[in-house]
């Protein structure tokens, strides 16, 4: 295997960007890339300091992982201190969800579907496949357009405008086929774990509404969008979910919203003061 890496600084955050060329890459490579960049994420983005919420997210993630067949990776779930609604995965099993996205959720099924989507990106090694195609890994796009992000590109542009590239293709996260595969297999994993797979379409729609509210414009379709156009994506994932049989299991916590009590909305005062 041939591998090179460089340091890339994005909005004050320095990440390791790797490029590889090989016919096959060991899962140990995923673990190495994920571990190195997880330290960068946690040090420079920051994890949200709420132990009970953190443990709850970990429990939901663990239930999903327990329904995987022969997982190759040890999964780690964390809440990042980011007001932007987002969720993303690093290679090797590092899954992150922002407090901004948790603030948009109404039940455990929505949380499980989003985490399941990110788990599939890891198990199917989508980011490694992108790297083999010499496309910059999505971890260079912090924050808002990170690997496995479930949001539409428009919201990422709100916070990454100084870093906007003229070619969205260069900074593509996953291919459309990877996103569709993660949607399909993700809702299947959620259903196997006792969650309502239809919740994925619900949270994607609510997320799209949040984007349109922030941008004050309807989401526009673009060939180079790094994620499928949301209405089409919702329609497809709803069709996939409707064909699944739900294995009924009680929620880990019967009152989801109580787990969000005290969750910070917007900028976190613990990080200092904010001007403009």
C-alpha positions in Angstrom: 0.0 0.0 0.0 1.2 3.5 -0.9 0.2 6.3 1.4 0.9 10.0 1.8 -0.4 12.5 4.3 -0.4 16.2 4.6 -1.6 18.7 7.2 -4.6 20.9 6.2 -5.8 23.8 8.2 -9.5 24.6 7.9 -11.1 27.4 9.9 -8.4 27.2 12.5 -8.6 23.4 12.7 -5.6 21.4 11.5 -6.4 17.9 10.2 -4.5 15.0 8.7 -5.5 14.4 5.1 -4.5 11.1 3.6 -4.3 9.9 0.1 -3.8 6.2 -0.8 -3.4 4.0 -3.7 -3.9 0.3 -3.3 -6.0 -2.6 -4.5 -6.9 -3.5 -0.9 -6.4 -1.7 2.4 -6.4 -3.4 5.8 -9.1 -2.3 8.3 -6.1 -1.4 10.5 -5.7 1.6 8.2 -9.2 2.8 9.0 -8.4 2.5 12.7 -5.2 4.5 12.3 -6.8 7.3 10.3 -9.8 7.5 12.6 -7.7 7.5 15.8 -5.4 10.3 14.6 -8.2 12.5 13.5 -10.5 11.8 16.4 -7.9 13.4 18.6 -8.0 16.5 16.4 -11.8 16.6 16.5 -12.0 16.3 20.2 -9.3 18.8 21.0 -10.3 21.5 18.5 -14.0 21.1 18.1 -14.6 20.0 21.7 -16.9 17.4 23.3 -20.1 18.5 25.0 -19.9 18.3 28.8 -23.0 16.4 29.8 -22.3 13.0 31.2 -25.9 11.7 31.3 -26.6 12.7 27.7 -23.2 11.3 26.6 -24.0 8.0 28.2 -27.4 7.9 26.7 -26.1 8.4 23.2 -23.5 5.7 23.8 -26.2 3.3 24.9 -28.3 3.8 21.8 -25.2 3.4 19.7 -24.2 0.2 21.5 -27.7 -1.3 20.9 -27.2 -0.7 17.2 -23.7 -2.1 17.1 -24.9 -5.2 18.9 -27.1 -6.0 15.9 -24.2 -5.8 13.3 -23.0 -9.0 11.9 -19.3 -9.6 12.7 -18.2 -5.9 13.1 -14.6 -5.2 12.3 -14.3 -2.1 14.4 -14.8 -1.0 18.0 -17.3 1.9 17.9 -17.0 5.1 19.9 -19.9 7.6 20.1 -19.5 11.2 21.2 -21.5 14.4 21.4 -19.6 17.4 20.0 -20.1 20.9 21.3 -21.3 22.3 18.0 -24.6 24.3 17.5 -24.8 23.3 13.9 -27.0 20.3 13.3 -24.7 17.6 12.1 -23.6 14.0 12.5 -20.5 12.4 11.0 -18.2 9.4 11.1 -14.4 8.9 11.0 -13.0 5.7 9.6 -12.5 2.9 12.2 -15.7 3.5 14.2 -15.6 7.1 15.5 -19.2 8.5 15.4 -20.0 12.1 16.4 -23.3 13.9 16.7 -23.7 17.6 17.5 -25.8 19.0 20.2 -27.3 21.2 17.4 -28.7 18.1 15.8 -29.9 16.6 19.1 -31.8 19.8 19.6 -33.9 19.0 16.5 -34.8 15.5 17.6 -38.1 14.4 19.2 -37.5 10.8 20.0 -35.0 8.0 20.3 -36.0 6.5 17.0 -34.7 9.6 15.1 -31.4 9.4 17.1 -31.0 5.7 16.4 -31.6 6.2 12.6 -29.0 8.9 12.3 -26.4 6.9 14.3 -27.2 3.8 12.2 -26.6 5.8 9.0 -23.1 6.8 10.3 -22.3 3.3 11.5 -22.9 2.0 8.0 -20.5 4.5 6.5 -17.9 3.0 8.8 -18.7 -0.7 8.2 -18.9 -0.2 4.5 -15.6 1.8 4.6 -17.0 4.5 2.4 -14.5 7.2 3.3 -11.6 4.8 2.5 -13.2 4.0 -0.9 -13.4 7.8 -1.5 -9.7 8.2 -0.5 -8.8 5.4 -3.0 -10.4 7.5 -5.7 -8.1 10.4 -4.7 -11.0 12.5 -3.5 -10.1 14.5 -0.4 -11.6 12.8 2.6 -14.5 14.7 4.1 -12.7 15.2 7.4 -11.1 18.3 5.8 -14.4 20.2 5.7 -15.0 21.0 9.4 -17.5 21.8 10.6 -20.9 21.2 8.9 -19.7 19.2 5.9 -17.8 16.5 7.7 -17.5 12.8 6.8 -20.9 11.2 6.9 -22.8 14.5 7.5 -26.5 13.9 7.1 -27.2 17.6 6.4 -27.5 19.2 3.0 -24.5 21.2 1.8 -26.2 24.5 2.2 -26.0 24.6 6.0 -22.3 23.8 5.8 -21.9 26.8 3.5 -23.3 29.1 6.2 -20.4 28.5 8.5 -17.7 27.6 5.9 -18.2 30.5 3.5 -14.5 31.7 3.8 -13.4 28.2 2.9 -15.9 27.7 0.0 -14.4 26.0 -3.1 -15.6 26.7 -6.6 -15.8 23.0 -7.2 -18.1 21.2 -4.8 -17.0 17.9 -6.5 -13.4 18.4 -5.1 -14.8 18.5 -1.6 -17.4 15.8 -2.0 -17.9 13.6 1.1 -19.4 10.4 -0.2 -20.8 9.5 -3.5 -24.6 9.4 -3.9 -24.4 5.6 -4.0 -22.6 5.6 -0.6 -25.2 7.9 0.9 -28.1 5.8 -0.5 -26.4 2.6 0.8 -26.0 4.1 4.2 -29.7 5.2 4.2 -30.9 1.7 3.1 -28.7 -0.3 5.4 -29.0 2.2 8.2 -32.8 2.0 8.4 -32.5 -1.8 8.2 -30.1 -1.8 11.2 -32.4 0.5 13.1 -35.3 -1.8 12.5 -33.3 -4.8 13.6 -32.5 -2.9 16.8 -36.1 -2.2 17.7 -36.4 1.3 16.2 -38.9 2.8 13.8 -37.1 3.0 10.4 -39.5 5.7 9.2 -38.0 8.1 11.7 -35.0 8.6 9.3 -37.2 10.4 6.7 -38.8 12.5 9.5 -35.5 13.8 10.9 -34.1 14.4 7.4 -37.2 16.5 6.6 -37.0 18.5 9.9 -33.3 19.0 9.2 -34.0 20.3 5.7 -36.6 22.7 7.2 -34.0 24.0 9.6 -31.6 24.6 6.7 -34.2 26.5 4.8 -35.1 28.5 7.9 -31.5 29.6 8.4 -30.9 30.3 4.7 -34.3 31.8 4.1 -34.5 30.0 0.8 -35.7 26.7 -0.5 -33.1 24.0 -1.0 -31.9 24.0 -4.6 -31.0 20.9 -6.5 -27.4 20.6 -7.7 -25.6 17.9 -9.6 -22.5 18.4 -7.5 -24.3 18.3 -4.1 -22.3 16.0 -1.8 -25.6 14.5 -0.6 -28.7 13.5 -2.5 -31.4 16.2 -2.9 -33.4 15.9 0.3 -37.0 15.4 -0.9 -35.8 12.6 -3.2 -33.7 11.1 -0.5 -36.6 11.1 1.9 -38.9 9.5 -0.6 -36.3 6.8 -1.2 -35.6 6.1 2.4 -39.3 6.0 3.2 -39.8 3.4 0.6 -36.9 1.3 2.0 -38.2 1.7 5.5 -41.8 0.8 4.6 -40.6 -2.6 3.4 -39.0 -3.5 6.8 -40.4 -5.5 9.6 -40.0 -3.7 13.0 -38.7 -5.9 15.8 -40.4 -4.2 18.8 -38.2 -3.4 21.7 -38.6 -0.8 24.5 -36.7 2.4 24.3 -33.5 2.7 26.3 -35.2 5.8 27.9 -39.0 6.1 27.9 -38.8 10.0 27.9 -36.4 11.1 25.2 -37.0 14.8 25.7 -36.1 14.7 29.3 -32.6 13.6 28.3 -32.2 16.9 26.5 -33.2 19.1 29.5 -30.6 21.8 29.9 -29.0 21.2 26.4 -27.4 24.4 25.3 -28.9 26.0 22.1 -26.6 28.2 20.0 -23.2 29.3 21.1 -22.0 27.8 24.3 -21.2 30.4 27.0 -18.6 28.1 28.5 -16.5 28.7 25.4 -16.3 32.5 26.1 -18.1 35.6 24.9 -19.3 36.2 21.3 -19.3 39.4 19.3 -21.8 39.9 16.4 
